Amino acid sequence: MKMAELMKEVAGLPIQQQNELAAYLLHLRLSQDPNWHKEMGRRLDSKSSENWLSLDDWKKELESDPQK
């Protein structure tokens, strides 16, 4: 399938499926980024509550930044 065909097909998907596809593509990109893996590991291993983010704060951050 050519890129133009793929883009046309994606444009015709319902918004929910477009969102799922966007999330999947982001997952693919990040899974190949060793720096992202290193940073996420560092964050997950952090025992300092200064580095923690509540679920509500995270949701607010996502809603305020359309790039996320």
Protein Blocks (a to p, Z undefined) as FASTA:
>chain_A
ZZklmmmmmmmpcfklmmmmmmmmmmmmmmmmmklmmmmmmmmmpmbfklpccfklmmmm
mmmmmkZZ
